[in-house]
């Protein structure tokens, strides 16, 4: 008979799957609070680090947009130059 693990909701033949049993074992050794503290310190970002990450991502986005604008601006300049050159060539032919 298959059961759903109450922690991770994976299917198992036991009341708790092997991975969650391992977590439960750590909690019995170190205490639930200590395991949560360790998980929080390792897996969660602190607020100042979150802000740094957000600023970094915003700066990258700004740089990408500036690069795209510069590329478009350069293309527009090249097109203008081509049009002016063709216009001068056509005037000389007349």
FENTALIN-V210136 format. One record per residue. N is the residue number from 0. RES is the residue in one small letter. SS is DSSP state (2 for helix, 1 for strand, 0 for the rest). Layout:
BEGIN
N & RES & SS
N & RES & SS
END
This chain:
BEGIN
0 & x & 0
1 & x & 0
2 & x & 1
3 & x & 1
4 & x & 0
5 & x & 0
6 & x & 0
7 & x & 0
8 & x & 0
9 & x & 0
10 & x & 1
11 & x & 1
12 & x & 0
13 & x & 0
14 & x & 0
15 & x & 0
16 & x & 0
17 & x & 2
18 & x & 2
19 & x & 2
20 & x & 2
21 & x & 2
22 & x & 2
23 & x & 2
24 & x & 2
25 & x & 2
26 & x & 2
27 & x & 2
28 & x & 2
29 & x & 2
30 & x & 0
31 & x & 2
32 & x & 2
33 & x & 2
34 & x & 2
35 & x & 2
36 & x & 2
37 & x & 2
38 & x & 2
39 & x & 2
40 & x & 2
41 & x & 2
42 & x & 2
43 & x & 0
44 & x & 0
45 & x & 0
46 & x & 2
47 & x & 2
48 & x & 2
49 & x & 2
50 & x & 2
51 & x & 2
52 & x & 2
53 & x & 2
54 & x & 2
55 & x & 2
56 & x & 2
57 & x & 2
58 & x & 2
59 & x & 2
60 & x & 2
61 & x & 2
62 & x & 2
63 & x & 2
64 & x & 2
65 & x & 2
66 & x & 2
67 & x & 2
68 & x & 2
69 & x & 2
70 & x & 2
71 & x & 2
72 & x & 2
73 & x & 2
74 & x & 2
75 & x & 2
76 & x & 2
77 & x & 2
78 & x & 2
79 & x & 2
80 & x & 2
81 & x & 2
82 & x & 2
83 & x & 2
84 & x & 2
85 & x & 2
86 & x & 2
87 & x & 2
88 & x & 2
89 & x & 2
90 & x & 2
91 & x & 2
92 & x & 2
93 & x & 0
END
